[in-house]
Amino acid sequence: MGEKVHYTTVAIIAGHDPAKLPDQAVEHGAENVIMIRGRNLASYSTDLYTRAISDQIGSRKPDIMLVGATYQGRELAARIAARLRTGLTANAVSLDIDTQGSLVSGVPGYGSKVVAQVACIKNKPQMSTVRPGVFSKQEFPGTNGKIEIVDSDIPDSLDRVRTVSRDVRKTSDIGKAGTVVIGGIGVENSFPMVKEFARKAGAEVGVSRPIADKGLAPRDSQIGSTGYSLKAKVAVVIGVSGAEHFVTGIAGCKTVISVNTDKNAKIFDYSDYCVVADASKILQLLNQGGSK
């Protein structure tokens, strides 16, 4: 790729009460922080956040804009890109700058066997969403950064979505977990045993997309191309077939142990240890302490 270049790193935060977020952004490498403040930004709204952030991007004209590939981040980035009439690369697992000064994003495919290098060559900002868990968090203690507060004047009338209820719960960052137990559709009827095993093992619980689709687990525990990428020391994968969109999420794990009734399951191609067995029976034995 190209020679090393230096861009000023600016973090954009939107909300009502900034609390410690601007300072935390500086501690993790932001040279400047733009805090867009407004009472109607206290809760995430696609319409209001798109307008607030697009206005700042439009006036400041940055070369590159990166957004976390979370569920809200994907939605927000797509709206901003459409509003600014620029391109957007999705779910990047690597970033670089080529000799022409273009952002090059690595996008995995075929179960991470291929990583396409996608360059933004026309409009700006050059945009990419970056998959959670791919990059390690860097810390720069003692760094001084400029924090700018911008008061939003966006009217409530632009918000076309009304919140009728809110469910607030404590979550953990599964992308940072050292040990993860992942349940798939093969243990749909015995998923409580998966959670019990994870509890006993001191592990976080992850799921494949079908389990999240059925509402058996929250979306923030979903692993794969549309969820989290793991860097766990140990991942125990139970009842997952091994579809390409799933295995991209475990490619960074040090040790993968898989349990499946099908000896030809694709998941075994990505596993260090393979167990051909009835997952429910294995879980029952594990939860009993392996006494039988």
Short mmCIF file of the C-alpha atoms (twelve columns), coordinates in Angstrom:
data_MODEL
# 
_entry.id   MODEL 
# 
loop_
_atom_site.group_PDB 
_atom_site.id 
_atom_site.type_symbol 
_atom_site.label_atom_id 
_atom_site.label_alt_id 
_atom_site.label_comp_id 
_atom_site.label_asym_id 
_atom_site.label_seq_id 
_atom_site.Cartn_x 
_atom_site.Cartn_y 
_atom_site.Cartn_z 
_atom_site.pdbx_PDB_model_num 
ATOM 1   C CA . MET A 1   0.000   0.000   0.000  1 
ATOM 2   C CA . GLY A 2   0.958   3.650   0.108  1 
ATOM 3   C CA . GLU A 3   3.351   5.601   2.264  1 
ATOM 4   C CA . LYS A 4   2.366   6.439   5.796  1 
ATOM 5   C CA . VAL A 5   0.174   9.503   5.975  1 
ATOM 6   C CA . HIS A 6   -1.230  11.429  8.886  1 
ATOM 7   C CA . TYR A 7   -4.824  12.496  9.110  1 
ATOM 8   C CA . THR A 8   -6.262  14.396  12.030 1 
ATOM 9   C CA . THR A 9   -8.468  11.929  13.871 1 
ATOM 10  C CA . VAL A 10  -11.820 13.418  14.829 1 
ATOM 11  C CA . ALA A 11  -14.520 11.631  16.843 1 
ATOM 12  C CA . ILE A 12  -18.167 12.629  16.398 1 
ATOM 13  C CA . ILE A 13  -20.498 11.987  19.326 1 
ATOM 14  C CA . ALA A 14  -24.201 12.831  19.420 1 
ATOM 15  C CA . GLY A 15  -26.415 12.959  22.497 1 
ATOM 16  C CA . HIS A 16  -27.807 15.140  25.269 1 
ATOM 17  C CA . ASP A 17  -25.497 14.515  28.223 1 
ATOM 18  C CA . PRO A 18  -21.942 13.908  26.973 1 
ATOM 19  C CA . ALA A 19  -20.752 12.679  30.388 1 
ATOM 20  C CA . LYS A 20  -17.222 11.253  30.000 1 
ATOM 21  C CA . LEU A 21  -17.518 10.171  26.356 1 
ATOM 22  C CA . PRO A 22  -15.487 13.041  24.826 1 
ATOM 23  C CA . ASP A 23  -12.641 12.499  27.298 1 
ATOM 24  C CA . GLN A 24  -12.706 8.762   26.630 1 
ATOM 25  C CA . ALA A 25  -12.512 9.405   22.893 1 
ATOM 26  C CA . VAL A 26  -9.372  11.506  23.424 1 
ATOM 27  C CA . GLU A 27  -7.835  8.806   25.629 1 
ATOM 28  C CA . HIS A 28  -8.304  6.351   22.769 1 
ATOM 29  C CA . GLY A 29  -6.704  8.454   20.072 1 
ATOM 30  C CA . ALA A 30  -9.062  11.240  18.997 1 
ATOM 31  C CA . GLU A 31  -7.167  14.471  18.403 1 
ATOM 32  C CA . ASN A 32  -10.423 16.414  18.141 1 
ATOM 33  C CA . VAL A 33  -13.919 15.597  19.380 1 
ATOM 34  C CA . ILE A 34  -17.143 17.096  18.055 1 
ATOM 35  C CA . MET A 35  -19.949 16.671  20.569 1 
ATOM 36  C CA . ILE A 36  -23.338 17.321  18.963 1 
ATOM 37  C CA . ARG A 37  -25.643 18.126  21.866 1 
ATOM 38  C CA . GLY A 38  -29.409 18.301  21.903 1 
ATOM 39  C CA . ARG A 39  -32.283 17.127  24.089 1 
ATOM 40  C CA . ASN A 40  -33.906 15.343  21.164 1 
ATOM 41  C CA . LEU A 41  -30.636 13.433  20.657 1 
ATOM 42  C CA . ALA A 42  -30.739 11.852  24.109 1 
ATOM 43  C CA . SER A 43  -32.013 8.623   22.542 1 
ATOM 44  C CA . TYR A 44  -30.928 7.247   19.194 1 
ATOM 45  C CA . SER A 45  -33.126 8.310   16.289 1 
ATOM 46  C CA . THR A 46  -32.088 7.429   12.739 1 
ATOM 47  C CA . ASP A 47  -33.657 10.558  11.253 1 
ATOM 48  C CA . LEU A 48  -32.277 13.029  13.794 1 
ATOM 49  C CA . TYR A 49  -28.817 11.466  14.051 1 
ATOM 50  C CA . THR A 50  -28.499 11.268  10.266 1 
ATOM 51  C CA . ARG A 51  -29.348 14.938  9.918  1 
ATOM 52  C CA . ALA A 52  -27.143 16.069  12.821 1 
ATOM 53  C CA . ILE A 53  -24.058 14.155  11.727 1 
ATOM 54  C CA . SER A 54  -24.555 14.801  7.986  1 
ATOM 55  C CA . ASP A 55  -24.694 18.543  8.646  1 
ATOM 56  C CA . GLN A 56  -21.321 18.397  10.388 1 
ATOM 57  C CA . ILE A 57  -19.768 16.179  7.728  1 
ATOM 58  C CA . GLY A 58  -21.123 18.402  4.975  1 
ATOM 59  C CA . SER A 59  -19.653 21.574  6.458  1 
ATOM 60  C CA . ARG A 60  -16.304 20.140  7.611  1 
ATOM 61  C CA . LYS A 61  -15.699 17.896  4.577  1 
ATOM 62  C CA . PRO A 62  -13.497 15.133  6.003  1 
ATOM 63  C CA . ASP A 63  -11.629 12.763  3.680  1 
ATOM 64  C CA . ILE A 64  -12.646 9.592   5.529  1 
ATOM 65  C CA . MET A 65  -15.502 8.584   7.810  1 
ATOM 66  C CA . LEU A 66  -15.580 5.308   9.751  1 
ATOM 67  C CA . VAL A 67  -18.615 3.945   11.585 1 
ATOM 68  C CA . GLY A 68  -18.849 0.863   13.789 1 
ATOM 69  C CA . ALA A 69  -20.733 -1.948  12.037 1 
ATOM 70  C CA . THR A 70  -23.249 -2.376  14.844 1 
ATOM 71  C CA . TYR A 71  -26.957 -2.617  14.045 1 
ATOM 72  C CA . GLN A 72  -27.446 1.096   14.567 1 
ATOM 73  C CA . GLY A 73  -24.107 1.907   12.947 1 
ATOM 74  C CA . ARG A 74  -24.950 0.086   9.724  1 
ATOM 75  C CA . GLU A 75  -28.291 1.832   9.475  1 
ATOM 76  C CA . LEU A 76  -26.835 5.244   10.283 1 
ATOM 77  C CA . ALA A 77  -23.864 4.949   7.921  1 
ATOM 78  C CA . ALA A 78  -26.072 3.943   4.991  1 
ATOM 79  C CA . ARG A 79  -28.377 6.907   5.565  1 
ATOM 80  C CA . ILE A 80  -25.462 9.346   5.856  1 
ATOM 81  C CA . ALA A 81  -23.793 7.981   2.708  1 
ATOM 82  C CA . ALA A 82  -27.029 8.340   0.743  1 
ATOM 83  C CA . ARG A 83  -27.575 11.860  2.044  1 
ATOM 84  C CA . LEU A 84  -24.002 12.912  1.153  1 
ATOM 85  C CA . ARG A 85  -24.101 11.047  -2.183 1 
ATOM 86  C CA . THR A 86  -20.969 9.057   -1.466 1 
ATOM 87  C CA . GLY A 87  -20.022 5.390   -1.426 1 
ATOM 88  C CA . LEU A 88  -19.987 3.041   1.550  1 
ATOM 89  C CA . THR A 89  -18.000 -0.161  2.123  1 
ATOM 90  C CA . ALA A 90  -19.638 -2.497  4.632  1 
ATOM 91  C CA . ASN A 91  -18.227 -4.714  7.400  1 
ATOM 92  C CA . ALA A 92  -14.524 -4.033  6.899  1 
ATOM 93  C CA . VAL A 93  -11.977 -6.174  8.751  1 
ATOM 94  C CA . SER A 94  -8.907  -4.184  7.625  1 
ATOM 95  C CA . LEU A 95  -8.151  -0.612  6.603  1 
ATOM 96  C CA . ASP A 96  -5.332  0.973   4.618  1 
ATOM 97  C CA . ILE A 97  -4.481  3.928   2.378  1 
ATOM 98  C CA . ASP A 98  -3.225  3.225   -1.149 1 
ATOM 99  C CA . THR A 99  -0.664  5.188   -3.172 1 
ATOM 100 C CA . GLN A 100 -3.436  7.425   -4.533 1 
ATOM 101 C CA . GLY A 101 -4.565  8.371   -1.043 1 
ATOM 102 C CA . SER A 102 -7.736  6.294   -1.262 1 
ATOM 103 C CA . LEU A 103 -9.211  4.387   1.649  1 
ATOM 104 C CA . VAL A 104 -8.935  0.631   1.059  1 
ATOM 105 C CA . SER A 105 -11.208 -1.597  3.147  1 
ATOM 106 C CA . GLY A 106 -10.797 -5.348  3.435  1 
ATOM 107 C CA . VAL A 107 -14.182 -7.084  3.192  1 
ATOM 108 C CA . PRO A 108 -14.288 -10.861 3.858  1 
ATOM 109 C CA . GLY A 109 -16.178 -13.410 1.807  1 
ATOM 110 C CA . TYR A 110 -16.475 -17.182 1.452  1 
ATOM 111 C CA . GLY A 111 -16.027 -17.767 5.175  1 
ATOM 112 C CA . SER A 112 -13.075 -15.350 5.371  1 
ATOM 113 C CA . LYS A 113 -11.180 -17.422 2.785  1 
ATOM 114 C CA . VAL A 114 -11.140 -14.341 0.554  1 
ATOM 115 C CA . VAL A 115 -10.779 -10.720 1.648  1 
ATOM 116 C CA . ALA A 116 -11.692 -8.298  -1.133 1 
ATOM 117 C CA . GLN A 117 -9.825  -4.991  -1.143 1 
ATOM 118 C CA . VAL A 118 -12.394 -2.283  -1.846 1 
ATOM 119 C CA . ALA A 119 -11.175 1.234   -2.629 1 
ATOM 120 C CA . CYS A 120 -13.150 4.456   -2.523 1 
ATOM 121 C CA . ILE A 121 -12.026 6.424   -5.583 1 
ATOM 122 C CA . LYS A 122 -14.684 9.019   -6.344 1 
ATOM 123 C CA . ASN A 123 -16.707 10.982  -3.831 1 
ATOM 124 C CA . LYS A 124 -15.843 12.042  -0.303 1 
ATOM 125 C CA . PRO A 125 -15.997 11.342  2.486  1 
ATOM 126 C CA . GLN A 126 -14.712 7.837   1.830  1 
ATOM 127 C CA . MET A 127 -16.895 5.749   4.123  1 
ATOM 128 C CA . SER A 128 -16.661 2.307   5.650  1 
ATOM 129 C CA . THR A 129 -18.351 0.460   8.480  1 
ATOM 130 C CA . VAL A 130 -15.909 -1.549  10.585 1 
ATOM 131 C CA . ARG A 131 -16.904 -4.825  12.176 1 
ATOM 132 C CA . PRO A 132 -16.839 -4.852  16.007 1 
ATOM 133 C CA . GLY A 133 -14.103 -6.931  17.600 1 
ATOM 134 C CA . VAL A 134 -11.703 -6.700  14.659 1 
ATOM 135 C CA . PHE A 135 -9.382  -3.983  15.931 1 
ATOM 136 C CA . SER A 136 -7.864  -3.851  19.403 1 
ATOM 137 C CA . LYS A 137 -8.653  -0.764  21.438 1 
ATOM 138 C CA . GLN A 138 -5.632  1.515   21.747 1 
ATOM 139 C CA . GLU A 139 -5.022  3.819   24.698 1 
ATOM 140 C CA . PHE A 140 -3.130  7.102   24.753 1 
ATOM 141 C CA . PRO A 141 -3.072  8.226   28.416 1 
ATOM 142 C CA . GLY A 142 -2.246  11.853  28.991 1 
ATOM 143 C CA . THR A 143 -3.204  12.876  25.458 1 
ATOM 144 C CA . ASN A 144 -4.595  16.375  25.021 1 
ATOM 145 C CA . GLY A 145 -7.429  16.696  22.560 1 
ATOM 146 C CA . LYS A 146 -9.687  19.556  21.527 1 
ATOM 147 C CA . ILE A 147 -13.337 19.038  22.492 1 
ATOM 148 C CA . GLU A 148 -15.889 21.157  20.633 1 
ATOM 149 C CA . ILE A 149 -19.516 21.318  21.757 1 
ATOM 150 C CA . VAL A 150 -22.060 21.921  18.981 1 
ATOM 151 C CA . ASP A 151 -25.639 22.624  20.022 1 
ATOM 152 C CA . SER A 152 -28.118 21.015  17.655 1 
ATOM 153 C CA . ASP A 153 -31.042 23.024  16.311 1 
ATOM 154 C CA . ILE A 154 -32.690 20.143  14.483 1 
ATOM 155 C CA . PRO A 155 -36.475 20.233  15.100 1 
ATOM 156 C CA . ASP A 156 -38.338 17.271  16.558 1 
ATOM 157 C CA . SER A 157 -40.650 17.353  13.540 1 
ATOM 158 C CA . LEU A 158 -37.947 15.658  11.448 1 
ATOM 159 C CA . ASP A 159 -38.168 12.536  13.584 1 
ATOM 160 C CA . ARG A 160 -40.597 10.194  11.815 1 
ATOM 161 C CA . VAL A 161 -40.274 7.379   14.379 1 
ATOM 162 C CA . ARG A 162 -41.937 7.427   17.789 1 
ATOM 163 C CA . THR A 163 -40.632 5.286   20.658 1 
ATOM 164 C CA . VAL A 164 -43.535 3.478   22.308 1 
ATOM 165 C CA . SER A 165 -41.525 1.395   24.780 1 
ATOM 166 C CA . ARG A 166 -37.922 0.938   25.838 1 
ATOM 167 C CA . ASP A 167 -36.134 -2.094  27.257 1 
ATOM 168 C CA . VAL A 168 -32.945 -1.193  29.101 1 
ATOM 169 C CA . ARG A 169 -30.655 -3.995  30.198 1 
ATOM 170 C CA . LYS A 170 -27.021 -4.521  31.047 1 
ATOM 171 C CA . THR A 171 -24.932 -6.110  28.314 1 
ATOM 172 C CA . SER A 172 -21.327 -7.226  27.995 1 
ATOM 173 C CA . ASP A 173 -18.945 -6.743  25.082 1 
ATOM 174 C CA . ILE A 174 -18.739 -10.270 23.723 1 
ATOM 175 C CA . GLY A 175 -16.029 -9.213  21.302 1 
ATOM 176 C CA . LYS A 176 -13.623 -8.902  24.242 1 
ATOM 177 C CA . ALA A 177 -14.512 -12.199 25.958 1 
ATOM 178 C CA . GLY A 178 -11.769 -14.757 26.534 1 
ATOM 179 C CA . THR A 179 -14.125 -17.738 26.447 1 
ATOM 180 C CA . VAL A 180 -17.389 -17.940 24.502 1 
ATOM 181 C CA . VAL A 181 -19.974 -20.723 24.251 1 
ATOM 182 C CA . ILE A 182 -21.963 -20.400 21.019 1 
ATOM 183 C CA . GLY A 183 -25.302 -22.104 20.429 1 
ATOM 184 C CA . GLY A 184 -26.852 -22.744 17.033 1 
ATOM 185 C CA . ILE A 185 -30.113 -24.012 15.592 1 
ATOM 186 C CA . GLY A 186 -29.123 -27.577 16.507 1 
ATOM 187 C CA . VAL A 187 -29.682 -26.749 20.185 1 
ATOM 188 C CA . GLU A 188 -32.765 -24.595 19.691 1 
ATOM 189 C CA . ASN A 189 -34.822 -26.798 22.014 1 
ATOM 190 C CA . SER A 190 -32.100 -27.090 24.629 1 
ATOM 191 C CA . PHE A 191 -30.727 -23.551 24.555 1 
ATOM 192 C CA . PRO A 192 -31.144 -23.082 28.329 1 
ATOM 193 C CA . MET A 193 -28.535 -25.829 28.748 1 
ATOM 194 C CA . VAL A 194 -26.143 -23.833 26.562 1 
ATOM 195 C CA . LYS A 195 -26.534 -20.844 28.861 1 
ATOM 196 C CA . GLU A 196 -26.110 -23.026 31.937 1 
ATOM 197 C CA . PHE A 197 -22.900 -24.535 30.563 1 
ATOM 198 C CA . ALA A 198 -21.572 -21.050 29.746 1 
ATOM 199 C CA . ARG A 199 -22.368 -19.898 33.278 1 
ATOM 200 C CA . LYS A 200 -20.520 -22.834 34.807 1 
ATOM 201 C CA . ALA A 201 -17.582 -22.331 32.466 1 
ATOM 202 C CA . GLY A 202 -17.376 -18.619 33.220 1 
ATOM 203 C CA . ALA A 203 -17.952 -17.869 29.542 1 
ATOM 204 C CA . GLU A 204 -20.040 -15.415 27.548 1 
ATOM 205 C CA . VAL A 205 -22.954 -16.741 25.476 1 
ATOM 206 C CA . GLY A 206 -22.939 -16.243 21.715 1 
ATOM 207 C CA . VAL A 207 -25.424 -17.433 19.096 1 
ATOM 208 C CA . SER A 208 -25.755 -18.014 15.383 1 
ATOM 209 C CA . ARG A 209 -28.182 -15.824 13.461 1 
ATOM 210 C CA . PRO A 210 -31.126 -18.302 13.428 1 
ATOM 211 C CA . ILE A 211 -31.178 -18.352 17.231 1 
ATOM 212 C CA . ALA A 212 -31.254 -14.545 17.357 1 
ATOM 213 C CA . ASP A 213 -33.939 -14.491 14.641 1 
ATOM 214 C CA . LYS A 214 -36.140 -16.719 16.796 1 
ATOM 215 C CA . GLY A 215 -35.763 -14.327 19.737 1 
ATOM 216 C CA . LEU A 216 -34.006 -16.878 21.948 1 
ATOM 217 C CA . ALA A 217 -31.074 -14.517 22.474 1 
ATOM 218 C CA . PRO A 218 -30.443 -10.796 21.964 1 
ATOM 219 C CA . ARG A 219 -28.923 -9.504  18.737 1 
ATOM 220 C CA . ASP A 220 -25.861 -8.248  20.573 1 
ATOM 221 C CA . SER A 221 -24.787 -11.867 21.131 1 
ATOM 222 C CA . GLN A 222 -24.930 -12.796 17.438 1 
ATOM 223 C CA . ILE A 223 -21.685 -14.025 15.889 1 
ATOM 224 C CA . GLY A 224 -20.748 -13.761 12.219 1 
ATOM 225 C CA . SER A 225 -20.695 -11.361 9.295  1 
ATOM 226 C CA . THR A 226 -23.811 -9.554  10.548 1 
ATOM 227 C CA . GLY A 227 -22.757 -9.765  14.186 1 
ATOM 228 C CA . TYR A 228 -19.543 -9.817  16.189 1 
ATOM 229 C CA . SER A 229 -16.087 -11.085 15.300 1 
ATOM 230 C CA . LEU A 230 -14.446 -12.879 18.220 1 
ATOM 231 C CA . LYS A 231 -10.858 -12.982 19.401 1 
ATOM 232 C CA . ALA A 232 -11.515 -15.428 22.204 1 
ATOM 233 C CA . LYS A 233 -8.901  -17.844 23.480 1 
ATOM 234 C CA . VAL A 234 -11.526 -20.582 23.427 1 
ATOM 235 C CA . ALA A 235 -14.808 -20.783 21.495 1 
ATOM 236 C CA . VAL A 236 -17.100 -23.762 22.074 1 
ATOM 237 C CA . VAL A 237 -19.508 -24.002 19.128 1 
ATOM 238 C CA . ILE A 238 -22.538 -26.220 19.722 1 
ATOM 239 C CA . GLY A 239 -25.152 -27.147 17.123 1 
ATOM 240 C CA . VAL A 240 -23.909 -24.765 14.413 1 
ATOM 241 C CA . SER A 241 -23.638 -26.030 10.830 1 
ATOM 242 C CA . GLY A 242 -20.821 -23.699 9.806  1 
ATOM 243 C CA . ALA A 243 -22.305 -21.410 7.163  1 
ATOM 244 C CA . GLU A 244 -19.863 -18.930 5.646  1 
ATOM 245 C CA . HIS A 245 -21.521 -15.902 7.195  1 
ATOM 246 C CA . PHE A 246 -21.058 -17.475 10.649 1 
ATOM 247 C CA . VAL A 247 -17.457 -18.708 10.478 1 
ATOM 248 C CA . THR A 248 -16.163 -15.218 9.699  1 
ATOM 249 C CA . GLY A 249 -17.014 -14.431 13.321 1 
ATOM 250 C CA . ILE A 250 -14.789 -17.166 14.809 1 
ATOM 251 C CA . ALA A 251 -11.828 -16.852 12.423 1 
ATOM 252 C CA . GLY A 252 -9.881  -14.863 15.027 1 
ATOM 253 C CA . CYS A 253 -10.359 -17.352 17.885 1 
ATOM 254 C CA . LYS A 254 -7.268  -19.187 19.107 1 
ATOM 255 C CA . THR A 255 -8.999  -22.526 19.781 1 
ATOM 256 C CA . VAL A 256 -12.368 -23.649 18.404 1 
ATOM 257 C CA . ILE A 257 -14.152 -26.716 19.795 1 
ATOM 258 C CA . SER A 258 -17.259 -27.798 17.877 1 
ATOM 259 C CA . VAL A 259 -20.042 -30.254 18.651 1 
ATOM 260 C CA . ASN A 260 -22.371 -31.477 15.897 1 
ATOM 261 C CA . THR A 261 -24.282 -34.654 15.074 1 
ATOM 262 C CA . ASP A 262 -23.205 -34.480 11.428 1 
ATOM 263 C CA . LYS A 263 -19.647 -35.724 10.919 1 
ATOM 264 C CA . ASN A 264 -19.547 -33.817 7.618  1 
ATOM 265 C CA . ALA A 265 -20.667 -30.493 9.099  1 
ATOM 266 C CA . LYS A 266 -18.798 -27.534 7.605  1 
ATOM 267 C CA . ILE A 267 -18.055 -26.159 11.062 1 
ATOM 268 C CA . PHE A 268 -15.504 -28.931 11.535 1 
ATOM 269 C CA . ASP A 269 -13.395 -27.443 8.735  1 
ATOM 270 C CA . TYR A 270 -12.857 -24.396 10.947 1 
ATOM 271 C CA . SER A 271 -12.401 -26.220 14.260 1 
ATOM 272 C CA . ASP A 272 -9.359  -27.383 16.214 1 
ATOM 273 C CA . TYR A 273 -11.335 -30.065 18.055 1 
ATOM 274 C CA . CYS A 274 -14.405 -31.808 16.595 1 
ATOM 275 C CA . VAL A 275 -16.984 -33.768 18.592 1 
ATOM 276 C CA . VAL A 276 -19.536 -35.831 16.644 1 
ATOM 277 C CA . ALA A 277 -22.332 -36.343 19.155 1 
ATOM 278 C CA . ASP A 278 -25.815 -35.329 20.241 1 
ATOM 279 C CA . ALA A 279 -25.222 -31.811 21.569 1 
ATOM 280 C CA . SER A 280 -28.070 -32.055 24.082 1 
ATOM 281 C CA . LYS A 281 -26.584 -35.185 25.658 1 
ATOM 282 C CA . ILE A 282 -23.127 -33.604 25.766 1 
ATOM 283 C CA . LEU A 283 -24.536 -30.502 27.446 1 
ATOM 284 C CA . GLN A 284 -26.444 -32.597 29.970 1 
ATOM 285 C CA . LEU A 285 -23.249 -34.419 30.944 1 
ATOM 286 C CA . LEU A 286 -21.238 -31.207 31.124 1 
ATOM 287 C CA . ASN A 287 -23.828 -29.494 33.275 1 
ATOM 288 C CA . GLN A 288 -23.885 -32.492 35.610 1 
ATOM 289 C CA . GLY A 289 -20.153 -32.242 35.997 1 
ATOM 290 C CA . GLY A 290 -19.407 -35.165 33.691 1 
ATOM 291 C CA . SER A 291 -20.271 -37.666 36.397 1 
ATOM 292 C CA . LYS A 292 -21.906 -40.136 33.997 1 
# 
